[in-house]
Amino acid sequence: MNPAHRGDRVVGFLQRHVVASFEVLEKQLQVSRRTIRRALAKHGYYSSCNANGAYVTLREAPQFTPEGLWVYRKACFSSHGTLPQTIVALVEASPAGRTVAELQDQLATRVHNQLSWLLQAQKLTRAYSGRHVVFLSCDTARAAAQQQRRQVAS
């Protein structure tokens, strides 16, 4: 089969089904993951920021919220890119920072490991609000404003 035709089948499948996992695409279309990635890279796509990036959708499909998220069934997609980039964007945009629970609820995935890495990489800071850890901007002035707002809201 012509490689271009295989790529067209991948795009066509996603146009009909909106979101699919790599596993489903491989089985349904009888193509390799490499062929899928090549076709998607050519067309433009998003990988899910949850489920270890197992789900994909075409670039034109998501209808992102103002926060840059789009949830389709159990797959969460982000206009910010990867899970770490999305976490930083959500924390930076938040007027009062974010807790682990708030991030996990919004992203439908565990974020503990990513948060540890982001703290070590100095992409985020943290503070305590009662018994909860709140993740804040790495900009000192912004973090202070977020922390103050969190305390007022408590």
N, C-alpha and C positions, 0 to 999 in steps of 0.2 A: 504494500500500500504506500502511496506517495506520502512523504513526511508532512507536506503542507496540508494534505487532506486530514491526517491524524490531528493536526493542530486545530483545524476548522471544526472537527468533531468535538474536541475538548471545549472550545468556545461555545459551540452550539448547545452542548449539554448544559453548560452553566447558564446560558441565556434562557433555557427552558426551566431549569431547576433552581436557579438563583444561587444556591450554596451547595457545595458537596465536599466530601472529604477526599483526600488523595486516594485513599483505599477504594472508595466507591468509583472514582474516575478510572482507576487502573482496572478494576474488575468489569465495569460496565462497558468500557471502550476498548478493552484489551490493548492498552498502551502502557509504556513504562513511565515511571515517575519523572524520568529525565525528559521525556517527550511532553508530559503535562507541564512541567516547569518551563520548558522552552516556549510552548504555546502561550502560556500565561504571561511570561515575561514580554513576549512580543505584543500581546494585546493590552496588558496592564491589569493588575489584580491586587487584591488584599488577602493576606493570610489572617486567620483568627488570632486574636491576642490571648485567647484562652485555649484549652485543649491542645497545648503544645503546638499551635499553628497548624493543626490537622485539617482545618476547613479553609476553603478558598471561595472567593467570589470575584466577579469581574469588576474592574475599576468603576464602571458606571452604575452598578447595582445598589450600593449602600445609600441610605438616606440618613446621614449622620445627625445626631442631636447637636445642639450648640456646644456641648462638651466634646464633640468629636467621636462619639460612640454610636454604634449601630448593632443591635442584637437581633439575630434571626434564629428563631428556635433556640438551640443551646449554644450557638456560636456567637461570639462577641468580636466585632471588628472595630478598629480604631483608625481614625484619620492621622493619628500621630505616629503610627508605625508599630514598632515592637512593643511588647509588654512593658519593659523598663521605660521607654520613651513615653508611653501612655501614662504610666504612674507619675512620672515627673510632671507631665503636662496637667494632670488632674490635681496634683498637690499644688502646683504653682498657681493654677486658676482658682483654687478654693479660697474663699475669704477667711476660713478658719482652719486651714490644714485638713488632713484626713487621717482617720484611724485605720488600722488594719481591717477591721470589720466593715467600715464604710467602703474601702477600696475593693475588698473581696465581694461584697454584695453587688457593687456596680459592675465589676469585671467578670463575675461568675467564675473566678479561679483563685487559687491560693497565691498570695503575694509575699509571703514571709521571706523566702530566699532572695527574691528580687529586691525587697526593701533593705535587706542586709547588705547586698552588693551596692545599692545606690547610696547607702550611708557611707560605706567604705570608700566609694568613688567620689564622695563629697558632692553628690548631685542633689541630696536632700539632707535636712537636719531633723532632729526629733526633740520633743519635750514631753513632759508628763502632765496630763490633765486628770487629776484624781488617780484612778487606778489604770487609766488608759494611756498608751503611748500615742502621741499625735505627730504625724510627719508633716514637716514644714518646709518652706522654701529655703534654699541655701543662701539667698540674699538676706542679710542680717536684718535690714529694716522691714522687709516684707514678712520675714518669719516672726518678728516682734509684733507686727500688726495682726498676723494670723493667730498668734498665741493669745493676744489680748482679746480678740473677737471670740475665740473659743471659750475663754474664761467668762466673758459676759454672757454667752449663750448657755453656759452650764447652770 
